[in-house]
Amino acid sequence: MTLLESIATEAVSVFSNEFTEVATYTPSGSAARAIAGIFDHVSEVSDIGAYIEADGVSATFDVAAMQVPSIALGDTITVRGYAYRVVGLEPDGTGRTVVVLGL
């Protein structure tokens, strides 16, 4: 193993162990199973003028692509007690996929 590979492996290990959460992934028409990833949930209020505000919620689950090889839009991921629908998939080209979640 080269030094660069060793550093990358260690970085992934530290990053994953520190921030990883277990969620339940349920593919459409298949049995649920546990997966591990990094959950991010952001809620923000935007002022769109004339005393009108819009509340936006953005949730993602960053997961190793090999854990969810056939993930598809409409599947569900349950994390922190909430069931989210998969509304977008953003593979990053490094073996991880950011799953965009919607309620």
URRA-V340116 format. One record per pair of residues at least 24 apart in sequence whose C-alpha atoms are under 8 Angstrom apart, sorted by sequence separation. I is the first residue (numbers start at 1). GAP is how many residues later the second one is. D is the distance in whole Angstrom. If there is no record, write none. Layout:
i;gap;d
I;GAP;D
I;GAP;D
This chain:
i;gap;d
37;24;6
38;24;5
77;24;8
37;25;5
38;25;7
37;26;4
65;26;8
36;27;7
37;27;7
35;28;8
66;29;7
65;30;5
64;31;6
65;31;5
35;32;7
64;32;4
65;32;5
63;33;6
64;33;6
62;34;7
63;34;5
62;35;6
63;35;6
62;36;4
63;36;7
61;37;6
62;37;6
60;38;6
61;38;5
60;39;5
61;39;7
39;40;8
60;40;5
61;40;7
59;41;6
60;41;5
58;42;8
59;42;5
58;43;7
59;43;7
27;44;7
58;44;8
27;45;7
28;46;7
28;47;5
27;48;5
28;48;8
26;49;6
27;49;7
25;50;8
26;50;5
25;51;6
26;51;6
25;52;5
24;53;6
25;53;7
23;54;7
24;54;5
23;55;6
24;55;7
23;56;5
22;57;7
23;57;8
